Amino acid sequence: MRPRGGFGLWRGALLTAALVASLVPLLWTALASLGVAVDSAYSPPRWRGPLGFEHFSEGVLSKSGFAASLLHSLGLALLTTALTTLSALLAAFALTRTRVKGLERAAHTLLLLTNLPLLAYLTPLREILTGLKLYDTWPGASLAGAALLAPLATYLLYGYLRRLPLEPEQAATLEGASPGRVLAQVVWPMSRPGVLATAGVVFALSWNAFLLPLATTFQLKTLPVALVDFFTFEREPDWPTAAAALMVALVPLLLILIPLHRALEHFSLAGFGDE
């Protein structure tokens, strides 16, 4: 058996390599947005001159509709996150507190739903929203996003809530507390890290969604849809301007996820399969 120290060294090396591999594209994008000229996506960057922010001020922030798309993405992502997390918390609470044989297997099917092709959802959701006169509206777009992400969020919270002790809930029930009060005053304080971590995952997925907003909205153009304009020119794409747009798109995501970092540290799916 190899010594534990050697395994830790290899693990650290692999994590470092993975971190570098994930940060290199981000660094390339950041440098390009500040003035590094790139002839194509496959050529090495070359310095154009002094670094500056003209690509942000002239090419991105001044672009017609970009600010509106930024607000649309932020609003829809927040609404979708709130609806998805609330519905997932209620569903996971019901699943974990209902003693039915085979229910755990049913809960695992939620993960299978998240693996279905997105295209299988687009046409039905579009037709449903059109029939309800919710197509291209804030409620319709956020409900469509919640319908798509709720199975994954429920699966995550189901694994987390199964780890919580039942004694505080049972004591509150014996004192006459209603299920709503138990959920709000007992379960919520104990499950806050898991709920916040799940909300962060849902927000990131909603913020980066492309096909769903494209199929369910028209006037409410979101940021990923708007970013397509930077890559669909008849001429060669303007890489510095496109990189600046990508960096702007990262800012709200980081502002939301960084405060949730501590919740993500304490979040895990340990408990699945435990009886």
Buried (B, 14 or more C-beta within 10 A) or exposed (E): EEEEEEEEEEEEEEEEEEEEEEEEEEEBBBBBBBBBEBEEEEEEBEEBEEEEEEBBEEBBBEBEEBBBBBEBBBBBBBBBBBBBBBBBBBBBBEBBBEEEEEEBEEBBEBBEBBEEEEEEBBEEBBEBBEEEEBBBBBEBBBBBBBBBBBBBBBBBBBBBBBBBEEEBBEEBBEEEBEBEEBBEEBBEEBBEBBBBBBBBBBBBBBBBBBBBBBBBBEEBBBBBBBBEBBEEEEEEBBBBBBBBBBBBBEEBBEEBBEEBEEBBEEBBBEBBEEE
